[in-house]
């Protein structure tokens, strides 16, 4: 392409080092207020930029892509998940889509273990009791949780994050079980002493903890349906740091209220940022504001990947993190 700097519109405020570098390399238009763009603003943006750098809060659907100007050639997503982007429509329009895989793995795995431990040991309930003045002294049967070691952990989706969670969980003495489209390599399976289940239903009936690490696709929508959630044992907990749409949130809330599940640790929600009112009232639900990748290091690394993808495209090469429809 031409030697001029490409027009890059960034839809949300990014870490200062990332924004500074973008201004140095590109004709970058930043979002100084950090307010999510309206539909009208997004239409205006795709009509006058070469590169759109969106986040999960932006719905880049076929209708929006159809309104893009001839200049738009790259959607450089700030994030690994691209379920908010119609990749097929972009590809058909000759617009490349990239993401930022890999850099979120360790931080998301850390937060997953945090949710597992906080939910099993009722950490939030205990902290709330102290702050509410309800702690009157130690008692043998008050605020009893469950021991972590020896429990069976069922991982749904043994990709990078799922495997990172498994390694951490094994160090804590958990037994690793997993459901995936196909088994992991023998090397990884042996390292983790992991048991593969081709039947998700059979795995769910046998584990104490379920941790979700699958992508959001039409095939994974409500993968943990009401029927499947009922397969879990009453003492089981469900943890989700992937995407809210993978779990039937209403069914999960109903089972928690009815005492048919012991707890849930959720960092994502089906209608995010809205949270099911029933979940908000469940003391056994640990609810976090989508902070799986919320470390300074991860967000800077994400921004650097966005820059690399744009710079590689600008230099006339294939971006390293291109996403194609058949990959989803």
C-alpha atoms as a printed R data frame, in Angstrom:
    type eleno elety resid chain resno       x       y      z
1   ATOM     1    CA   UNK     A     1   0.000   0.000  0.000
2   ATOM     2    CA   UNK     A     2   0.971   3.661 -0.101
3   ATOM     3    CA   UNK     A     3   3.665   5.054  2.173
4   ATOM     4    CA   UNK     A     4   1.193   7.281  4.020
5   ATOM     5    CA   UNK     A     5   0.280   6.328  7.547
6   ATOM     6    CA   UNK     A     6  -2.988   4.385  7.643
7   ATOM     7    CA   UNK     A     7  -5.971   5.929  9.399
8   ATOM     8    CA   UNK     A     8  -6.584   3.809 12.509
9   ATOM     9    CA   UNK     A     9  -9.636   4.415 14.691
10  ATOM    10    CA   UNK     A    10  -9.444   2.932 18.188
11  ATOM    11    CA   UNK     A    11 -12.871   2.406 19.763
12  ATOM    12    CA   UNK     A    12 -11.882   2.379 23.455
13  ATOM    13    CA   UNK     A    13  -9.128   3.863 25.609
14  ATOM    14    CA   UNK     A    14  -6.065   1.600 25.647
15  ATOM    15    CA   UNK     A    15  -2.994   1.663 27.954
16  ATOM    16    CA   UNK     A    16  -0.899   4.791 27.471
17  ATOM    17    CA   UNK     A    17   2.179   2.984 26.048
18  ATOM    18    CA   UNK     A    18  -0.039   1.375 23.401
19  ATOM    19    CA   UNK     A    19  -1.762   4.616 22.429
20  ATOM    20    CA   UNK     A    20   1.556   6.477 22.281
21  ATOM    21    CA   UNK     A    21   3.075   3.868 19.985
22  ATOM    22    CA   UNK     A    22  -0.011   3.916 17.765
23  ATOM    23    CA   UNK     A    23   0.272   7.679 17.392
24  ATOM    24    CA   UNK     A    24   3.915   7.280 16.424
25  ATOM    25    CA   UNK     A    25   3.286   4.628 13.776
26  ATOM    26    CA   UNK     A    26  -0.171   5.433 12.437
27  ATOM    27    CA   UNK     A    27  -2.627   8.248 11.908
28  ATOM    28    CA   UNK     A    28  -4.397   7.042 15.026
29  ATOM    29    CA   UNK     A    29  -7.671   8.499 16.308
30  ATOM    30    CA   UNK     A    30  -8.077   7.638 19.993
31  ATOM    31    CA   UNK     A    31 -11.123   7.420 22.245
32  ATOM    32    CA   UNK     A    32 -10.262   9.858 25.019
33  ATOM    33    CA   UNK     A    33 -13.484   9.347 27.003
34  ATOM    34    CA   UNK     A    34 -13.418   5.513 26.974
35  ATOM    35    CA   UNK     A    35 -17.182   5.488 26.374
36  ATOM    36    CA   UNK     A    36 -18.291   2.646 24.061
37  ATOM    37    CA   UNK     A    37 -19.033   3.919 20.581
38  ATOM    38    CA   UNK     A    38 -22.658   4.163 19.524
39  ATOM    39    CA   UNK     A    39 -23.866   2.457 16.367
40  ATOM    40    CA   UNK     A    40 -23.831   5.817 14.611
41  ATOM    41    CA   UNK     A    41 -20.240   6.461 15.676
42  ATOM    42    CA   UNK     A    42 -19.157   3.009 14.491
43  ATOM    43    CA   UNK     A    43 -20.789   3.586 11.104
44  ATOM    44    CA   UNK     A    44 -18.946   6.877 10.823
45  ATOM    45    CA   UNK     A    45 -15.670   5.203 11.831
46  ATOM    46    CA   UNK     A    46 -15.792   2.340  9.315
47  ATOM    47    CA   UNK     A    47 -16.679   4.831  6.618
48  ATOM    48    CA   UNK     A    48 -13.457   6.811  6.934
49  ATOM    49    CA   UNK     A    49 -10.683   4.586  8.305
50  ATOM    50    CA   UNK     A    50  -8.247   2.059  6.888
51  ATOM    51    CA   UNK     A    51  -8.128   0.108 10.127
52  ATOM    52    CA   UNK     A    52 -10.696  -0.270 12.901
53  ATOM    53    CA   UNK     A    53  -9.317  -1.401 16.266
54  ATOM    54    CA   UNK     A    54 -12.417  -2.528 18.195
55  ATOM    55    CA   UNK     A    55 -12.952  -4.345 21.483
56  ATOM    56    CA   UNK     A    56 -15.525  -6.812 22.776
57  ATOM    57    CA   UNK     A    57 -17.923  -3.931 23.521
58  ATOM    58    CA   UNK     A    58 -18.323  -3.194 19.785
59  ATOM    59    CA   UNK     A    59 -20.754  -5.217 17.661
60  ATOM    60    CA   UNK     A    60 -19.160  -5.465 14.232
61  ATOM    61    CA   UNK     A    61 -21.926  -7.282 12.370
62  ATOM    62    CA   UNK     A    62 -22.657  -7.753  8.676
63  ATOM    63    CA   UNK     A    63 -24.836  -4.637  8.598
64  ATOM    64    CA   UNK     A    64 -22.027  -2.471  9.900
65  ATOM    65    CA   UNK     A    65 -19.458  -4.002  7.557
66  ATOM    66    CA   UNK     A    66 -21.811  -3.338  4.631
67  ATOM    67    CA   UNK     A    67 -21.681   0.369  5.492
68  ATOM    68    CA   UNK     A    68 -17.879   0.478  5.485
69  ATOM    69    CA   UNK     A    69 -16.094   2.661  3.007
70  ATOM    70    CA   UNK     A    70 -13.635   1.403  0.424
71  ATOM    71    CA   UNK     A    71 -10.764   2.380  2.710
72  ATOM    72    CA   UNK     A    72 -11.516  -0.187  5.414
73  ATOM    73    CA   UNK     A    73  -9.169  -3.119  4.917
74  ATOM    74    CA   UNK     A    74  -8.399  -4.369  8.426
75  ATOM    75    CA   UNK     A    75 -10.299  -4.956 11.671
76  ATOM    76    CA   UNK     A    76  -7.532  -5.365 14.253
77  ATOM    77    CA   UNK     A    77  -9.412  -6.610 17.300
78  ATOM    78    CA   UNK     A    78  -8.113  -5.806 20.791
79  ATOM    79    CA   UNK     A    79  -8.850  -9.198 22.329
80  ATOM    80    CA   UNK     A    80  -8.669 -12.900 21.579
81  ATOM    81    CA   UNK     A    81 -12.398 -13.544 21.200
82  ATOM    82    CA   UNK     A    82 -14.026 -12.412 17.961
83  ATOM    83    CA   UNK     A    83 -17.627 -13.496 18.569
84  ATOM    84    CA   UNK     A    84 -18.656  -9.822 18.357
85  ATOM    85    CA   UNK     A    85 -17.313  -9.627 14.783
86  ATOM    86    CA   UNK     A    86 -18.950 -11.211 11.743
87  ATOM    87    CA   UNK     A    87 -15.710 -12.642 10.397
88  ATOM    88    CA   UNK     A    88 -17.413 -14.267  7.405
89  ATOM    89    CA   UNK     A    89 -19.000 -10.969  6.327
90  ATOM    90    CA   UNK     A    90 -15.687  -9.168  6.735
91  ATOM    91    CA   UNK     A    91 -13.861 -11.819  4.726
92  ATOM    92    CA   UNK     A    92 -16.464 -11.628  1.956
93  ATOM    93    CA   UNK     A    93 -15.991  -7.852  1.844
94  ATOM    94    CA   UNK     A    94 -12.233  -8.202  1.542
95  ATOM    95    CA   UNK     A    95 -11.596  -6.979  5.090
96  ATOM    96    CA   UNK     A    96  -8.975  -8.828  7.134
97  ATOM    97    CA   UNK     A    97  -9.771  -9.624 10.776
98  ATOM    98    CA   UNK     A    98  -7.059 -10.163 13.391
99  ATOM    99    CA   UNK     A    99  -7.090 -10.855 17.118
100 ATOM   100    CA   UNK     A   100  -4.641 -11.076 20.022
101 ATOM   101    CA   UNK     A   101  -4.283 -14.740 21.044
102 ATOM   102    CA   UNK     A   102  -1.846 -16.176 23.549
103 ATOM   103    CA   UNK     A   103  -1.167 -13.131 25.707
104 ATOM   104    CA   UNK     A   104  -4.224 -13.653 27.938
105 ATOM   105    CA   UNK     A   105  -3.543 -17.261 28.818
106 ATOM   106    CA   UNK     A   106  -1.695 -17.010 32.124
107 ATOM   107    CA   UNK     A   107  -3.758 -14.155 33.562
108 ATOM   108    CA   UNK     A   108  -7.060 -15.811 32.705
109 ATOM   109    CA   UNK     A   109  -5.834 -19.105 34.160
110 ATOM   110    CA   UNK     A   110  -4.816 -17.295 37.364
111 ATOM   111    CA   UNK     A   111  -8.265 -15.755 37.684
112 ATOM   112    CA   UNK     A   112  -9.931 -19.093 37.018
113 ATOM   113    CA   UNK     A   113  -8.081 -20.631 39.951
114 ATOM   114    CA   UNK     A   114  -9.019 -17.595 42.042
115 ATOM   115    CA   UNK     A   115 -12.688 -18.190 41.272
116 ATOM   116    CA   UNK     A   116 -12.425 -21.910 41.991
117 ATOM   117    CA   UNK     A   117 -10.870 -21.303 45.389
118 ATOM   118    CA   UNK     A   118 -13.092 -18.348 46.277
119 ATOM   119    CA   UNK     A   119 -16.225 -20.320 45.424
120 ATOM   120    CA   UNK     A   120 -15.227 -23.572 47.131
121 ATOM   121    CA   UNK     A   121 -14.060 -21.812 50.297
122 ATOM   122    CA   UNK     A   122 -16.901 -19.233 50.324
123 ATOM   123    CA   UNK     A   123 -14.393 -16.387 50.466
124 ATOM   124    CA   UNK     A   124 -16.767 -13.640 49.317
125 ATOM   125    CA   UNK     A   125 -19.501 -14.790 51.712
126 ATOM   126    CA   UNK     A   126 -17.014 -14.684 54.568
127 ATOM   127    CA   UNK     A   127 -15.676 -11.256 53.645
128 ATOM   128    CA   UNK     A   128 -19.206  -9.876 53.332
129 ATOM   129    CA   UNK     A   129 -20.133 -11.309 56.741
130 ATOM   130    CA   UNK     A   130 -17.182  -9.563 58.377
131 ATOM   131    CA   UNK     A   131 -17.968  -6.240 56.704
132 ATOM   132    CA   UNK     A   132 -21.632  -6.544 57.710
133 ATOM   133    CA   UNK     A   133 -20.664  -7.059 61.347
134 ATOM   134    CA   UNK     A   134 -21.943 -10.640 61.396
135 ATOM   135    CA   UNK     A   135 -18.684 -12.199 62.582
136 ATOM   136    CA   UNK     A   136 -19.122 -12.942 66.285
137 ATOM   137    CA   UNK     A   137 -16.255 -15.374 66.649
138 ATOM   138    CA   UNK     A   138 -14.983 -18.706 65.416
139 ATOM   139    CA   UNK     A   139 -17.488 -21.579 65.376
140 ATOM   140    CA   UNK     A   140 -16.965 -25.225 64.401
141 ATOM   141    CA   UNK     A   141 -19.717 -25.416 61.779
142 ATOM   142    CA   UNK     A   142 -19.966 -21.839 60.486
143 ATOM   143    CA   UNK     A   143 -19.009 -20.851 56.923
144 ATOM   144    CA   UNK     A   144 -17.873 -24.350 55.946
145 ATOM   145    CA   UNK     A   145 -16.578 -24.703 52.417
146 ATOM   146    CA   UNK     A   146 -14.971 -27.605 50.587
147 ATOM   147    CA   UNK     A   147 -11.350 -28.790 50.392
148 ATOM   148    CA   UNK     A   148  -9.640 -28.197 47.048
149 ATOM   149    CA   UNK     A   149  -7.229 -31.147 46.972
150 ATOM   150    CA   UNK     A   150  -8.603 -34.427 45.663
151 ATOM   151    CA   UNK     A   151 -11.517 -32.904 43.786
152 ATOM   152    CA   UNK     A   152 -12.227 -33.740 40.160
153 ATOM   153    CA   UNK     A   153 -11.958 -30.748 37.828
154 ATOM   154    CA   UNK     A   154 -13.822 -30.998 34.526
155 ATOM   155    CA   UNK     A   155 -12.432 -28.610 31.918
156 ATOM   156    CA   UNK     A   156 -14.581 -27.757 28.905
157 ATOM   157    CA   UNK     A   157 -12.180 -26.718 26.146
158 ATOM   158    CA   UNK     A   158  -8.564 -27.822 26.558
159 ATOM   159    CA   UNK     A   159  -6.903 -25.080 24.530
160 ATOM   160    CA   UNK     A   160  -4.168 -22.777 25.764
161 ATOM   161    CA   UNK     A   161  -6.171 -21.428 28.712
162 ATOM   162    CA   UNK     A   162  -7.733 -24.770 29.613
163 ATOM   163    CA   UNK     A   163  -4.305 -26.417 29.690
164 ATOM   164    CA   UNK     A   164  -2.863 -23.568 31.781
165 ATOM   165    CA   UNK     A   165  -5.685 -24.009 34.281
166 ATOM   166    CA   UNK     A   166  -5.064 -27.765 34.335
167 ATOM   167    CA   UNK     A   167  -1.379 -27.262 35.183
168 ATOM   168    CA   UNK     A   168  -2.256 -24.975 38.072
169 ATOM   169    CA   UNK     A   169  -5.025 -27.265 39.276
170 ATOM   170    CA   UNK     A   170  -2.774 -30.320 39.233
171 ATOM   171    CA   UNK     A   171  -0.319 -28.485 41.507
172 ATOM   172    CA   UNK     A   172  -3.191 -27.989 43.961
173 ATOM   173    CA   UNK     A   173  -3.929 -31.703 43.951
174 ATOM   174    CA   UNK     A   174  -6.973 -31.751 41.680
175 ATOM   175    CA   UNK     A   175  -7.679 -34.628 39.322
176 ATOM   176    CA   UNK     A   176  -7.917 -33.363 35.749
177 ATOM   177    CA   UNK     A   177 -10.752 -34.390 33.440
178 ATOM   178    CA   UNK     A   178 -11.597 -32.643 30.181
179 ATOM   179    CA   UNK     A   179 -13.972 -32.511 27.244
180 ATOM   180    CA   UNK     A   180 -12.639 -31.224 23.944
181 ATOM   181    CA   UNK     A   181 -13.276 -31.660 20.234
182 ATOM   182    CA   UNK     A   182 -10.368 -34.090 20.242
183 ATOM   183    CA   UNK     A   183  -7.908 -35.425 22.826
184 ATOM   184    CA   UNK     A   184  -4.767 -33.453 23.589
185 ATOM   185    CA   UNK     A   185  -1.387 -34.923 22.685
186 ATOM   186    CA   UNK     A   186  -0.107 -37.868 24.698
187 ATOM   187    CA   UNK     A   187   2.695 -35.662 26.035
188 ATOM   188    CA   UNK     A   188   0.237 -33.141 27.499
189 ATOM   189    CA   UNK     A   189  -2.148 -35.836 28.719
190 ATOM   190    CA   UNK     A   190   0.670 -37.645 30.509
191 ATOM   191    CA   UNK     A   191   2.016 -34.415 32.019
192 ATOM   192    CA   UNK     A   192  -1.390 -33.501 33.414
193 ATOM   193    CA   UNK     A   193  -2.528 -37.079 34.109
194 ATOM   194    CA   UNK     A   194  -5.689 -35.940 32.352
195 ATOM   195    CA   UNK     A   195  -8.736 -38.062 31.578
196 ATOM   196    CA   UNK     A   196 -10.460 -37.332 28.260
197 ATOM   197    CA   UNK     A   197 -14.231 -37.565 27.873
198 ATOM   198    CA   UNK     A   198 -15.730 -37.478 24.390
199 ATOM   199    CA   UNK     A   199 -19.143 -37.308 26.087
200 ATOM   200    CA   UNK     A   200 -19.670 -34.037 27.941
201 ATOM   201    CA   UNK     A   201 -22.724 -35.472 29.678
202 ATOM   202    CA   UNK     A   202 -20.736 -38.347 31.154
203 ATOM   203    CA   UNK     A   203 -17.990 -36.037 32.392
204 ATOM   204    CA   UNK     A   204 -20.389 -33.590 34.032
205 ATOM   205    CA   UNK     A   205 -22.013 -36.319 36.101
206 ATOM   206    CA   UNK     A   206 -18.651 -37.285 37.626
207 ATOM   207    CA   UNK     A   207 -16.801 -34.045 38.421
208 ATOM   208    CA   UNK     A   208 -16.868 -31.707 41.397
209 ATOM   209    CA   UNK     A   209 -15.833 -28.531 39.555
210 ATOM   210    CA   UNK     A   210 -16.620 -27.462 35.988
211 ATOM   211    CA   UNK     A   211 -14.459 -24.790 34.354
212 ATOM   212    CA   UNK     A   212 -15.476 -23.369 30.971
213 ATOM   213    CA   UNK     A   213 -12.777 -22.441 28.421
214 ATOM   214    CA   UNK     A   214 -14.526 -22.858 25.064
215 ATOM   215    CA   UNK     A   215 -14.957 -20.105 22.467
216 ATOM   216    CA   UNK     A   216 -18.356 -18.534 21.838
217 ATOM   217    CA   UNK     A   217 -19.696 -20.001 18.604
218 ATOM   218    CA   UNK     A   218 -23.157 -21.133 17.450
219 ATOM   219    CA   UNK     A   219 -22.122 -24.664 18.433
220 ATOM   220    CA   UNK     A   220 -21.254 -23.669 22.011
221 ATOM   221    CA   UNK     A   221 -24.321 -21.495 22.675
222 ATOM   222    CA   UNK     A   222 -25.869 -22.863 25.900
223 ATOM   223    CA   UNK     A   223 -23.501 -25.805 25.733
224 ATOM   224    CA   UNK     A   224 -24.118 -26.001 29.468
225 ATOM   225    CA   UNK     A   225 -27.883 -26.116 29.064
226 ATOM   226    CA   UNK     A   226 -30.411 -26.574 31.826
227 ATOM   227    CA   UNK     A   227 -30.475 -30.303 31.079
228 ATOM   228    CA   UNK     A   228 -26.704 -30.615 31.335
229 ATOM   229    CA   UNK     A   229 -26.453 -28.493 34.469
230 ATOM   230    CA   UNK     A   230 -28.880 -30.888 36.148
231 ATOM   231    CA   UNK     A   231 -26.386 -33.711 35.518
232 ATOM   232    CA   UNK     A   232 -24.002 -32.123 38.015
233 ATOM   233    CA   UNK     A   233 -23.912 -33.364 41.576
234 ATOM   234    CA   UNK     A   234 -25.437 -31.020 44.209
235 ATOM   235    CA   UNK     A   235 -22.016 -30.286 45.740
236 ATOM   236    CA   UNK     A   236 -20.528 -29.236 42.370
237 ATOM   237    CA   UNK     A   237 -19.546 -25.703 41.363
238 ATOM   238    CA   UNK     A   238 -19.409 -24.064 37.928
239 ATOM   239    CA   UNK     A   239 -16.738 -21.557 36.906
240 ATOM   240    CA   UNK     A   240 -16.794 -19.528 33.695
241 ATOM   241    CA   UNK     A   241 -14.041 -17.194 32.468
242 ATOM   242    CA   UNK     A   242 -14.790 -17.719 28.759
243 ATOM   243    CA   UNK     A   243 -18.077 -16.305 27.419
244 ATOM   244    CA   UNK     A   244 -21.418 -15.958 29.163
245 ATOM   245    CA   UNK     A   245 -23.452 -17.382 26.289
246 ATOM   246    CA   UNK     A   246 -21.950 -20.840 26.816
247 ATOM   247    CA   UNK     A   247 -24.054 -21.322 29.965
248 ATOM   248    CA   UNK     A   248 -27.833 -21.092 30.260
249 ATOM   249    CA   UNK     A   249 -27.589 -18.412 32.930
250 ATOM   250    CA   UNK     A   250 -31.236 -18.578 33.976
251 ATOM   251    CA   UNK     A   251 -31.046 -22.336 34.496
252 ATOM   252    CA   UNK     A   252 -27.827 -21.923 36.482
253 ATOM   253    CA   UNK     A   253 -29.405 -19.279 38.709
254 ATOM   254    CA   UNK     A   254 -32.477 -21.449 39.309
255 ATOM   255    CA   UNK     A   255 -30.352 -24.435 40.371
256 ATOM   256    CA   UNK     A   256 -28.320 -22.272 42.759
257 ATOM   257    CA   UNK     A   257 -31.468 -20.824 44.337
258 ATOM   258    CA   UNK     A   258 -32.950 -24.312 44.683
259 ATOM   259    CA   UNK     A   259 -29.768 -25.594 46.362
260 ATOM   260    CA   UNK     A   260 -29.141 -28.109 43.590
261 ATOM   261    CA   UNK     A   261 -25.664 -26.674 42.919
262 ATOM   262    CA   UNK     A   262 -23.174 -25.590 45.564
263 ATOM   263    CA   UNK     A   263 -21.857 -22.481 43.856
264 ATOM   264    CA   UNK     A   264 -20.757 -20.605 40.760
265 ATOM   265    CA   UNK     A   265 -17.779 -18.389 39.973
266 ATOM   266    CA   UNK     A   266 -18.523 -16.173 36.976
267 ATOM   267    CA   UNK     A   267 -16.367 -13.565 35.285
268 ATOM   268    CA   UNK     A   268 -18.648 -13.320 32.235
269 ATOM   269    CA   UNK     A   269 -22.401 -13.108 31.753
270 ATOM   270    CA   UNK     A   270 -24.884 -14.034 29.071
271 ATOM   271    CA   UNK     A   271 -26.284 -10.502 28.597
272 ATOM   272    CA   UNK     A   272 -23.192  -8.640 29.725
273 ATOM   273    CA   UNK     A   273 -22.982  -6.085 31.267
274 ATOM   274    CA   UNK     A   274 -26.418  -7.030 32.614
275 ATOM   275    CA   UNK     A   275 -26.334  -9.714 35.289
276 ATOM   276    CA   UNK     A   276 -29.238 -12.013 36.041
277 ATOM   277    CA   UNK     A   277 -30.987 -10.587 39.154
278 ATOM   278    CA   UNK     A   278 -31.228 -14.070 40.657
279 ATOM   279    CA   UNK     A   279 -27.455 -14.444 40.514
280 ATOM   280    CA   UNK     A   280 -26.983 -11.106 42.259
281 ATOM   281    CA   UNK     A   281 -29.031 -12.418 45.167
282 ATOM   282    CA   UNK     A   282 -27.180 -15.756 45.406
283 ATOM   283    CA   UNK     A   283 -24.669 -15.664 48.279
284 ATOM   284    CA   UNK     A   284 -22.953 -18.738 46.823
285 ATOM   285    CA   UNK     A   285 -22.256 -16.987 43.504
286 ATOM   286    CA   UNK     A   286 -18.900 -15.220 43.119
287 ATOM   287    CA   UNK     A   287 -19.418 -12.589 40.422
288 ATOM   288    CA   UNK     A   288 -16.604 -10.587 38.814
289 ATOM   289    CA   UNK     A   289 -16.745  -7.804 36.153
290 ATOM   290    CA   UNK     A   290 -15.067  -9.571 33.201
291 ATOM   291    CA   UNK     A   291 -11.533  -9.105 34.518
292 ATOM   292    CA   UNK     A   292  -9.839 -12.277 33.285
293 ATOM   293    CA   UNK     A   293  -7.287 -10.303 31.263
294 ATOM   294    CA   UNK     A   294  -7.293  -7.276 33.550
295 ATOM   295    CA   UNK     A   295  -3.603  -7.007 34.315
296 ATOM   296    CA   UNK     A   296  -1.358  -4.193 33.163
297 ATOM   297    CA   UNK     A   297   0.934  -6.701 31.486
298 ATOM   298    CA   UNK     A   298  -1.827  -8.472 29.553
299 ATOM   299    CA   UNK     A   299  -3.459  -5.302 28.267
300 ATOM   300    CA   UNK     A   300  -0.139  -3.863 27.096
301 ATOM   301    CA   UNK     A   301   0.714  -7.171 25.412
302 ATOM   302    CA   UNK     A   302  -2.679  -7.154 23.710
303 ATOM   303    CA   UNK     A   303  -2.038  -3.661 22.409
304 ATOM   304    CA   UNK     A   304   1.377  -4.653 21.110
305 ATOM   305    CA   UNK     A   305  -0.197  -7.531 19.180
306 ATOM   306    CA   UNK     A   306  -2.728  -5.143 17.640
307 ATOM   307    CA   UNK     A   307   0.149  -2.883 16.563
308 ATOM   308    CA   UNK     A   308   2.122  -5.791 15.101
309 ATOM   309    CA   UNK     A   309  -0.902  -6.936 13.117
310 ATOM   310    CA   UNK     A   310  -1.497  -3.433 11.734
311 ATOM   311    CA   UNK     A   311   2.182  -2.825 10.996
312 ATOM   312    CA   UNK     A   312   2.567  -6.179  9.228
313 ATOM   313    CA   UNK     A   313  -0.487  -5.467  7.081
314 ATOM   314    CA   UNK     A   314   0.764  -1.946  6.400
315 ATOM   315    CA   UNK     A   315   4.051  -3.407  5.138
316 ATOM   316    CA   UNK     A   316   2.171  -5.609  2.679
317 ATOM   317    CA   UNK     A   317   2.464  -8.903  4.555
318 ATOM   318    CA   UNK     A   318  -0.059 -11.310  6.069
319 ATOM   319    CA   UNK     A   319  -0.778 -10.325  9.696
320 ATOM   320    CA   UNK     A   320   0.384 -13.056 12.101
321 ATOM   321    CA   UNK     A   321  -2.939 -13.267 13.943
322 ATOM   322    CA   UNK     A   322  -5.376 -13.302 11.044
323 ATOM   323    CA   UNK     A   323  -8.725 -14.950 11.825
324 ATOM   324    CA   UNK     A   324 -10.529 -16.812  9.038
325 ATOM   325    CA   UNK     A   325 -14.165 -17.977  9.072
326 ATOM   326    CA   UNK     A   326 -13.187 -21.663  8.985
327 ATOM   327    CA   UNK     A   327 -11.133 -21.176 12.171
328 ATOM   328    CA   UNK     A   328 -14.273 -20.453 14.219
